[in-house]
Amino acid sequence: MEGREVYSVKVRAGKRTYIFDVRATRNRDYYITITETRRDFSGEVSQKQKIFLYKEDFVKFQRALDQVISHVRTDLLPDYEYERPAPDSDERGSY
């Protein structure tokens, strides 16, 4: 059973939505869930995937994520305009 949600950030990216939730256990311990949902052509959620990230792994996870994003941005796709919205995303670039 998942813990109680205490904070949430939603990122809409075209047909995908990423949801970052901070959850609390009964013992006031905290962890993060990262959920990706994908919508089909009718707009219904067709796939949902979830990752549980525990506090003891926060630093390692963040370092690895920063490292792979940096590699893509600087070595693989340095000329890509990362700040512009993707063609199928919300024009506002909202979270």
N, C-alpha and C positions, 0 to 999 in steps of 0.2 A: 504494500500500500504506500502510495506516495505521501510525502509530507504536505503541510499547509503552505500555500503560495504566499510569499511576503513581498515579492518585487518581480516585475515582469517588463521585458522590452520585446516589442514585435518588429520585425524587419520584413517588409513586403518587397519581393523581388520577382515581378512578373507572375508566373503561375506558381511560384514557390513562396512560402512564408517561413521565416525562421523565428522561433520564439525562445527567448532566453529567460528562464524562470529561476528565481532564488526561492528555495523551499526550506522549511524548518521541520525538524523532527520534534517529537514530544519532549526530548531532552534539550531543546534549544540548540541543536547542532544544525549547521546549514550546508546545503549542497546546491548545485546548479543542474538544471535539466536544459538541454538544447534539443528542441523539437523542430523537425523540418516537415512541412506538409506540402503536398503537391496537388494541384487541382487538375481535373481532366477537362475536356472540351465543354462539358455541360456546367462547369463551375463547381462540381462536387469534389470533395476531398477524395483522392484516389489512393494516395500513399501517405503514410505517416511513419516517421522514424524518430527515435529518441535516444539521446546519449545522457548518461548520468555522470556528472563530474563532481568528485568529492574533494573537500578542502585540502587534503594532503597532496592532491595532484594539481592544484590550481597553478602553481608557479611553473611546473614542468609543462603543463598543457599550454599556458600562455607563451612560454619561451619557444616551444615547438611551432605553435601557430604563427607567431611573429617571424620565426626563421623561414618557414615555407612561403609566407606571403611576401616577405622581403626578397626571397629568391625569385619568385615569379615576377615581382614588380621590377627588380633591377637587372636580372640576368635573362629571363625568358621573354618578357613583354615590356621592355622599358619605354616603348613609345605609345603604349595604350593609355587612353585618357580615363583614368580610374574615377575621377570625380563626376563624369557625365553619366546620366542614367542609362541603363541598358535599354535596348530597343523595346523590350516587352515589359519594362517596369513602369511603375507609377512615375509620372513626370516630376512630381514634387520630390521624388527621392526620399519619401517619408519612411520613418521607422515604424 
